[in-house]
Amino acid sequence: MSRAVVIGAGIAGMATATLLAHEGHEVTVLERNDWLGGRAGSHREAGFTFDTGPSWYLMPEVFDHFFRLCGTSAAEQLELVTLDPAYRVFAEDGRVADVPLGRERVRELFESLEPGCGPRLDAYLDSASKTYDIALRHLLYSTFDSPAALAHPDVLGNIGPLAGMLTSSLAERIEGTVTHPLLRQILGYPAVFLAMSPDRASAIYHLMSRLDLIDGVQYPMGGMYTVISAIERCARAAGVEFRTGAEVVALPVDRARGRAARPGTVSEVVARTSAGLEVLPADLVVAACDLHHVETTLVEPGFRTTDSAAWTRRDPGMGGVVMMLGIDRRLDSLAHHNLFLTTDWDANFGAIFGDDRSLPDPASVYVCAPSRTDPGVAPDGCENVFVLVPSPADPSLRSGQVEFEAYCDRIVEQLAAWAGEPDLAEHIVVRRTLGPGDYVDDFHAWQGTILGPANTLRQSVFFRDGARSAKIGNLYRAGAFTAPGVGLPMCLISAENVVKALRGDTSGGWLDAVGAGTAPEPR
């Protein structure tokens, strides 16, 4: 068995380690923090159980496919419930709308706000569904090491429409579909899941509407961390060793002999632990952590695939102001997922992504109240509330600062006013805040990015960092920095792409099985 060292125990690192173990490798995962899951962590306090990061369970087929590779299923590992409504929208003008479960009911909602838009919505959702299927089958599960991955008839037969989507914006696509401001926001908000705004996202990402408006939104009882716990079980069953409190500080490269273009090799990984510096031998290394940190700190200059100047031209995406609030009473105005959307969206996104960046005020805010569905995540009669305010990726914004906490206070006041809960602040019994600077401290997050680099055109699909380092022959990469992008499902896919890269499998589509000596059988 070859010795594989995986850096980072976020979902990408844990999933990659699990698949590598099934492929016959002896795998050790090194995690600098004392918990597993990375951004998808868990915080328990005073009877409340908070998910510290992702809270949307989307693309369920990706999760189920991963668990099937591990010999189980999502149904066996998780107790999934489908949410209805999928989410609730609070507009700044006082309007409240529930986005229901089921495409026909969604159409009724849109028609109620903009009579006559139904046929255009149908065309939008049909296109979203078709584009999603093409992406899932041929573009996401791919290393892009060969043009053959794009040569499938489904791709070639739609090359014109796909090219048109790549060269136009999501905002433009939406403007051609509906005119009602709130409906435009419902169709455009999924861009935030990609660390972007609708005007900066390619129109191809209208495929995201397949997830919430057609497939619906699910929730794993117990919280999103139950997904991490399930992957941990699969990893340990496969023989993976986890070491927390072990921060990798160097990846020494054995310089290649002979031709200068030949890549180097990492034969050992240096980590700082409570016992001091430790050196772990490695035949294979997977960086499933912040790639900017790997490229600028862990790898010496001659073996970096991206130089410092190139990083200045890249887009780190967005930061975030996060609050975990324990409320000592019920908040019946909230659904499980809630979007609080400002009227002037351009100003809101301009504050986050524009040239003169600042914390938006008023702000478009996402609020998750999982205790509306799952009473086990809060004490009886209480509410568990997770608040995310998209913000600039600015490491100077961090919890504990007077100005930062005052901003959090203003957000609580805004939510109280818009949701009709005027005494909300008086009922907060638990409050934990996080800002971009905290993500730098905990995860070496590049500029405090909360999700990872934005999925802009130049940072999407084959333009994004690949699974294989071009300068170090046995260094592979997984996670939000690599293709296919940000989000839990994408990180799971990136883990499988590492396996495909190791096998030399340049096809599109997911694998039917993993295991030592198993031939690749793409779907």
Secondary structure, DSSP 8 states (H G I E B T S, - for coil): --EEEEE--BHHHHHHHHHHHHTT-EEEEEESSSSSBTTS-EEEETTEEEESS---B--HHHHHHHHHHTTS-HHHH--EEE-SSSEEEEETTS-EEEE-SSHHHHHHHHHHHSTT-HHHHHHHHHHHHHHHHHIIIIISS---SSGGGG-SHHHHTTHHHHHHHHTSBHHHHHHTT---HHHHHHHHGGGGGGTS-TTTSBGGGGGGHIIIIII--EEETT-THHHHHHHHHHHHHTT-EEEES-EEEE--EE---SSTTS-BEE-EEEEEETTEEEEEE-SEEEE-S-HHHIIIIIS-GGG-SS-HHHHHTS----EEEEEEEEESS--TT--SEEEEE-S-HHHHHHHHHSSS----SS--EEEE-GGGT-GGGS-TT-EEEEEEEEE---TT--TT-HHHHHHHHHHHHHHHHHHT-TTGGGGEEEEEEE-HHHHHHHH--GGG-SS-S---GGGSGGGSB-SB-SSBTTEEE-STTBTT-SSHHHHHHHHHHHHHHHHT---SS-BS---TT----B-
